[in-house]
């Protein structure tokens, strides 16, 4: 039986609304990596560092399934999801 943990599916954005979707078990550490990683990475190349959406899961399989689902969505549906929870696209990690 899999162990219970905390996992997050998240969406990062740039002001121009370039989007990046990921999954992690360490949201603060992963955000740090996105903001300081290899300049050839997608998030560095496109300056996609602002957290705009986050969902928490107990089981890694559920988080991975959700990440895959979101990645299959059309861009307008992803934007509608973000705006349904965060209409001003404010980065909640600023308060961490």
C-alpha positions in Angstrom: 0.0 0.0 0.0 1.4 3.4 -0.9 2.4 5.8 1.9 0.3 8.9 2.5 2.1 12.2 1.8 1.3 15.7 0.5 1.7 16.4 -3.2 0.9 19.5 -5.2 -0.2 20.2 -8.7 0.7 23.7 -9.6 0.6 26.2 -12.5 3.3 28.8 -12.9 2.8 31.8 -15.2 4.5 34.8 -16.7 2.6 38.1 -17.0 2.2 37.3 -20.7 0.3 34.2 -19.5 2.8 31.6 -20.7 1.9 28.6 -18.5 3.8 25.7 -16.9 2.1 22.8 -15.1 4.0 20.6 -12.7 3.6 18.2 -9.7 5.8 18.0 -6.6 6.0 16.7 -3.1 8.0 19.9 -2.0 6.2 23.0 -3.3 8.5 25.5 -1.7 11.7 23.7 -2.8 10.4 23.2 -6.3 9.5 26.9 -6.7 13.0 27.7 -5.6 14.4 25.4 -8.2 12.2 26.9 -10.9 13.4 30.4 -10.0 17.1 29.5 -9.8 17.6 26.6 -12.2 19.5 26.0 -15.4 19.0 29.0 -17.8 18.2 26.5 -20.6 15.1 25.1 -18.8 11.6 26.1 -20.0 10.7 28.1 -16.9 14.0 30.1 -17.0 14.0 30.6 -20.7 10.4 32.0 -20.6 10.7 33.6 -17.1 7.7 31.5 -15.9 8.2 31.9 -12.1 4.9 33.1 -10.7 2.8 30.6 -8.9 -0.9 31.2 -9.9 -2.7 28.0 -9.1 -2.2 25.1 -6.7 -4.0 21.9 -5.7 -3.0 19.6 -2.8 -3.3 15.8 -2.9 -2.6 13.0 -0.5 -1.7 10.4 -3.0 1.0 10.8 -5.7 -1.0 8.9 -8.3 -3.9 11.3 -7.9 -1.6 14.3 -8.3 0.1 12.8 -11.4 -3.3 12.0 -13.0 -4.4 15.6 -12.4 -1.2 17.1 -13.8 -1.7 15.0 -17.0 -5.3 16.0 -17.2 -4.5 19.7 -17.0 -1.7 19.4 -19.5 -4.2 17.9 -22.0 -6.6 20.9 -21.6 -6.8 23.7 -24.1 -5.1 26.9 -23.0 -8.4 28.8 -22.6 -9.6 26.2 -20.2 -6.4 26.4 -18.1 -6.7 30.1 -17.9 -10.4 29.8 -16.8 -9.3 27.4 -14.1 -6.6 29.8 -12.8 -9.0 32.8 -12.9 -11.8 30.8 -11.1 -9.5 30.6 -8.1 -7.1 33.5 -8.6 -8.7 36.2 -10.8 -5.8 38.7 -10.3 -3.1 36.0 -10.9 -1.4 36.9 -7.6 1.4 34.6 -6.4 0.4 33.1 -3.1 4.0 32.0 -2.4 4.9 35.7 -1.8 3.4 35.2 1.7 5.4 32.0 2.5 
